[in-house]
Amino acid sequence: MAKNKALKEVLDWVVVIVIAIALALIINKLVIYKVSPPTASMENTIMVDDKVITYRLAYLFSKPERGDIVVFQAPDTPEEDYIKRVIGLPGETVEVIDGVVYIDGEPLEEDYQKEPMEGSFGPYEVPEGSYFMMGDNRNISWDARFWTNKFVEKDKIRGKAILKYPDFDWLY
């Protein structure tokens, strides 16, 4: 009888562990997405090798907003994922004049840039259902200003950044 009780206890634990692993895999595949930026294009907001957790369902019932940091399929190289900030929304005109971003002729207040941006670009009219993305480290960021396909369609956005944490490689 003690043998049957021990076997039942072991089987109960095996079931719990299998369910936990299955749930973790499902959550990782369908709900969250972990990325690590390979370049300094988002510094000082996100540093190279920081880990970023993105929420895949963030835009299921809503739309991206200006200032959101998102992970998306790169317009010119769909096999790559980029992480950038949403700057231009559908229907808006984005222009950079002497390093200042203008949305529909109004200067955009941006306190997240690493340093003042150089140059002038645009204007770019954002099509419906698409977004204009830029990195926070504008002087080195390979972003919408330089892409052949300037805009990111909503269905190419993989998720919204919700949490960043440093690389803890130094611990081990």
C-alpha positions in Angstrom: 0.0 0.0 0.0 2.9 2.4 0.8 4.4 1.6 -2.6 1.1 2.6 -4.4 0.9 5.8 -2.4 4.5 6.7 -3.3 3.9 5.9 -7.0 0.8 8.1 -7.0 2.7 10.9 -5.4 5.5 10.7 -8.0 2.9 10.6 -10.8 1.1 13.6 -9.4 4.4 15.6 -9.4 5.2 14.5 -12.9 1.8 15.7 -14.1 2.3 19.1 -12.3 5.8 19.5 -13.9 4.5 18.6 -17.4 1.7 21.0 -17.1 4.0 23.8 -15.8 6.4 23.2 -18.7 3.6 23.2 -21.3 2.2 26.4 -19.8 5.6 28.1 -19.9 6.1 27.1 -23.5 2.7 28.4 -24.5 3.2 31.7 -22.7 6.6 32.1 -24.3 5.3 31.3 -27.7 2.0 33.3 -27.6 2.2 35.9 -24.9 5.7 37.1 -24.3 8.8 37.5 -26.5 12.3 38.1 -25.3 14.8 40.1 -27.3 18.2 41.6 -26.8 19.2 44.5 -29.0 22.4 43.8 -31.0 23.2 47.5 -31.6 23.2 50.8 -29.7 20.3 52.3 -31.7 18.0 52.5 -28.6 20.6 53.8 -26.1 20.3 55.2 -23.4 16.8 53.7 -23.0 17.9 50.1 -23.8 21.6 49.2 -23.7 23.3 46.7 -25.9 22.8 43.2 -24.3 19.9 44.3 -22.1 17.1 41.8 -22.2 13.7 43.1 -23.1 10.4 41.3 -22.5 7.7 42.2 -25.0 4.0 41.6 -24.7 2.7 39.9 -27.9 -0.9 40.6 -27.1 -0.5 44.4 -26.4 -2.1 45.4 -29.7 -4.8 42.8 -29.9 -7.5 45.2 -29.0 -5.7 48.5 -29.2 -3.3 50.4 -31.5 0.3 51.4 -30.9 0.8 54.9 -29.5 3.5 57.4 -30.1 6.4 56.7 -27.8 5.7 53.0 -27.4 8.8 50.8 -27.8 8.0 47.9 -30.1 9.6 44.8 -31.6 8.7 44.3 -35.3 9.6 42.5 -38.4 12.1 44.7 -40.3 10.5 46.1 -43.4 13.5 45.6 -45.7 14.8 42.3 -44.1 11.7 40.4 -42.8 13.9 37.7 -41.3 15.2 40.2 -38.8 13.4 41.8 -35.8 14.1 45.4 -34.9 13.3 47.2 -31.7 12.5 50.9 -32.1 10.2 53.7 -30.8 6.9 54.5 -32.5 7.2 58.1 -33.8 4.6 58.6 -36.6 1.1 57.3 -36.5 -1.2 56.5 -39.4 -2.2 59.6 -41.4 0.5 61.8 -39.9 3.3 63.6 -41.7 6.8 63.1 -40.0 9.6 65.5 -40.8 13.0 66.2 -39.3 14.4 69.7 -39.6 17.8 70.5 -38.2 17.5 67.5 -35.8 14.0 68.2 -34.5 11.1 65.9 -35.3 7.9 67.5 -36.4 4.6 65.7 -36.5 2.1 67.5 -38.8 4.2 70.7 -38.5 4.4 70.6 -34.7 7.7 69.9 -32.9 7.8 66.6 -31.0 9.0 66.7 -27.4 11.4 63.9 -26.9 13.3 63.5 -23.6 14.5 60.0 -24.3 17.1 60.7 -27.0 20.7 59.9 -26.2 22.0 63.2 -27.8 20.6 65.8 -30.1 19.9 64.4 -33.6 21.7 65.8 -36.6 20.3 66.4 -40.1 17.0 66.9 -41.8 14.8 64.2 -43.3 11.4 63.8 -44.9 8.7 64.7 -45.0 7.1 61.2 -44.8 3.4 60.7 -44.9 2.5 57.6 -42.8 0.0 55.4 -44.6 -3.1 54.1 -42.8 -2.4 50.9 -40.9 1.4 51.7 -40.7 3.8 53.4 -38.3 7.1 55.4 -38.6 9.8 54.0 -36.3 13.0 55.6 -35.0 15.7 54.6 -32.5 16.5 56.8 -29.5 20.2 57.0 -30.4 19.3 58.8 -33.6 22.7 59.6 -34.9 23.6 55.9 -35.3 20.2 54.3 -35.5 19.3 52.4 -38.8 15.6 53.3 -38.7 12.7 54.4 -41.0 14.6 57.4 -42.3 17.0 55.1 -44.1 14.9 52.0 -45.0 13.7 51.5 -48.5 10.3 50.6 -47.1 9.8 53.4 -44.6 6.8 52.2 -42.7 5.9 49.2 -40.4 2.5 47.7 -40.9 0.6 47.0 -37.7 0.5 43.2 -38.4 4.3 43.2 -38.5 4.6 44.4 -34.9 5.4 41.4 -32.7 4.9 43.1 -29.4 5.3 46.1 -27.0 8.3 46.3 -24.7 7.1 46.1 -21.2 10.2 45.2 -19.1 13.9 45.5 -19.5 16.6 43.9 -17.4 20.4 43.9 -17.7 22.4 40.9 -18.8 23.4 39.0 -15.7 26.2 37.0 -17.4 28.6 38.3 -14.7 26.8 36.2 -12.1 28.0 32.9 -13.7 
